[in-house]
Structures are given as C-alpha cells and as structure tokens.
Amino acid sequence: MRNRKKKNGANRLINLSSLLIFSDNVSSLSESARFCDVSSLRLEIGCGKGDFITELARREPDFGYIAVERVPDVALIAVEKYAGSRNLGKLGDHGEWITPDGNVLKGEKMDIPPESAGNVRFFIGRAEDFLQAAPAGSFEGVYLNFSDPWPKKGYASRRLTHPSYLKQYASILNNNGKLHFKTDNDGLFEFSLDSLDSEGWKVEFMTKDLHSDQTYEKIRAENVMTEYERKFLQQGVPIKFLCATPPLD
Ligand SMILES: C[S@@+](CC[C@H](N)C(=O)[O-])C[C@H]1O[C@@H](n2cnc3c(N)ncnc32)[C@H](O)[C@@H]1O
C-alpha cells in the first residue's frame, strides 16, 4: 500500500498508544488488551487503513479485536479512524490530537480507560512476530483481507496463506475457530485453496464472485467492506471469498 510519510507520525502514535499492543505483551494478550466484556478474540492481519476492523467491531461488539499492520504510517490512519469512531477525540490540523474535553496532545499518551477504549487494539509490526508470540487457542477468527499476492514464485513463502502461516493460524485458533479470506487476486486464491488442502483445512464455504453470486445473499449482507474491496468493486473485479476451519488435532 503506497502511503506518504505522515507528519508527526511518531507523536501521533504516542497520543493514542493506549490502543496499541506491544511485542512484549502479546503472550499475555487478554490481560494486556484490557478489553471489557468480550466473549472471545478475533484477529485481522494486514488491516490497512482500518475500515474493516472499525466497522466489524461496531457491528459485532461482543468480540475483542486485534488488528495487525506492519507499516506504521498506515496503521496510524487505522488507529486514528478507530479512535474517532469511539468519540475519543479528533486529529487537529497540525497532527495534534484534540481530546473530547479540548486537551491538545502533541506526543503525550492519552489516558483512555478500558470502557472507553472499546473492543479493538492495534499491533504495529509483522504478522510473523505477532503469531509467534500469540497464545495458542486464543482466537475464534482470523481475517485476511486483500493480502499482498507476492506473485513471483520465489516469494511464495511471504503469502499470508502459505502453509507456514496456516500452521500458525491453526495453533492460535480455538476449537470453533475459522479463517476468513477475501481477495481480488485469482492466483492468490488458487494458491490459498491448494495450501488449505495440503494442510488438511476444511473449506466450509467459498465463492469466486462474492458481490454477484445470488446464492450467497446472507453472506453478502453480512460482508464488511475494506478499502481495497471498494476500489476493486468499482473496477468490476470479482471478489473471491472463503471461510475455512483448521484440521482437528
Ligand atoms: C493490499 S493491503 C490491504 C489492506 C486492507 N486489508 C484492505 O483490504 O483494504 C495489505 C496490507 O497488509 C499489510 N501487510 C502485508 N503483509 C503483512 C505482514 N506480514 N504483517 C503485517 N501486515 C502486513 C500491508 O502493509 C498492507 O497495509
């Protein structure tokens, strides 16, 4: 994702750092996330600018959500978008954060009590680092939306549906856990189906045209749109979608 360097990016992240999870705290996720009243956890990898996680968390507030994004300036947009959606303040013209009671923050951490922080936390870093540290069986859903396709053969191991990633998802998902995957990319979709098959996952549901397939009215109605999805839809590119469960132990 192309993104111009954000002015005051580091300070802006500090302002909202109560909404972040740091590497040292991933292994004790449920304590460090300080969620109030969530039944179980969901994970989005590569959240981009945060449209999906912000909207899903609003629609299904009983879950706690962790959004992972490796590019800090992209994650910053997602964090600020989410904070705005929770009425935690707004971004000023010069990169300052203006709290609901009018305080102006320029790199000072805003104290956000868990009941106001809501049900999303952000991890800024690589998926691989998060997955290695995340507690086994701790998630009921993993969401991959428009993951980078890495089309060159030599880069197949970087694809987020490569068998090495699927093994890690299988480990962090609980007994009812599911992987949800959407992409515009035919090659990545076929690769993902092959990977799932080779790793013994069960594809519960799939479509190669989520937005036109009349059979899947209900799934379409529940669909939460991402930034990339909106762009590809406008271009008339069919969106591929699947939902799969890991092999039983
Ligand atoms: C093509 S964008 C899609 C963004 C968003 N999910 C959407 O659908 O609009 C992929 C995003 O995943 C992030 N990403 C790719 N590989 C990642 C990894 N290994 N760990 C964390 N983030 C990753 C990229 O930085 C980028 O923001």
The ligand as a Tripos MOL2 file, in Angstrom:
@<TRIPOS>MOLECULE
LIG
   27    29     1     0     0
SMALL
NO_CHARGES

@<TRIPOS>ATOM
      1 C1         -3.1380   -4.7780   -0.0280 C.3       1 LIG1
      2 S1         -3.2420   -4.0840    1.5380 S.3       1 LIG1
      3 C2         -4.9270   -4.4360    2.0450 C.3       1 LIG1
      4 C3         -5.3750   -3.5390    3.1630 C.3       1 LIG1
      5 C4         -6.7770   -3.8370    3.7370 C.3       1 LIG1
      6 N1         -6.8210   -5.1350    4.3640 N.3       1 LIG1
      7 C5         -7.8260   -3.7540    2.6770 C.2       1 LIG1
      8 O1         -8.4020   -4.7950    2.3220 O.co2     1 LIG1
      9 O2         -8.1240   -2.6460    2.2130 O.co2     1 LIG1
     10 C6         -2.3290   -5.2570    2.5090 C.3       1 LIG1
     11 C7         -1.9080   -4.6940    3.8510 C.3       1 LIG1
     12 O3         -1.3240   -5.7550    4.6080 O.3       1 LIG1
     13 C8         -0.1470   -5.2920    5.2290 C.3       1 LIG1
     14 N2          0.7310   -6.4680    5.3770 N.ar      1 LIG1
     15 C9          1.2080   -7.2470    4.3830 C.ar      1 LIG1
     16 N3          1.9710   -8.2310    4.8720 N.ar      1 LIG1
     17 C10         1.9760   -8.0710    6.2230 C.ar      1 LIG1
     18 C11         2.5970   -8.7740    7.2920 C.ar      1 LIG1
     19 N4          3.3840   -9.8360    7.0510 N.pl3     1 LIG1
     20 N5          2.3920   -8.3450    8.5460 N.ar      1 LIG1
     21 C12         1.5940   -7.2620    8.7860 C.ar      1 LIG1
     22 N6          0.9910   -6.5500    7.8120 N.ar      1 LIG1
     23 C13         1.1660   -6.9550    6.5520 C.ar      1 LIG1
     24 C14         0.4070   -4.2470    4.2680 C.3       1 LIG1
     25 O4          1.2720   -3.3310    4.8940 O.3       1 LIG1
     26 C15        -0.8600   -3.5920    3.7530 C.3       1 LIG1
     27 O5         -1.2620   -2.5000    4.5480 O.3       1 LIG1
@<TRIPOS>BOND
     1     1     2 1
     2     2     3 1
     3     2    10 1
     4     3     4 1
     5     4     5 1
     6     5     6 1
     7     5     7 1
     8     7     8 2
     9     7     9 1
    10    10    11 1
    11    11    12 1
    12    11    26 1
    13    12    13 1
    14    13    14 1
    15    13    24 1
    16    14    15 ar
    17    14    23 ar
    18    15    16 ar
    19    16    17 ar
    20    17    18 ar
    21    17    23 ar
    22    18    19 1
    23    18    20 ar
    24    20    21 ar
    25    21    22 ar
    26    22    23 ar
    27    24    25 1
    28    24    26 1
    29    26    27 1
@<TRIPOS>SUBSTRUCTURE
     1 LIG1         1 GROUP 0 **** ****
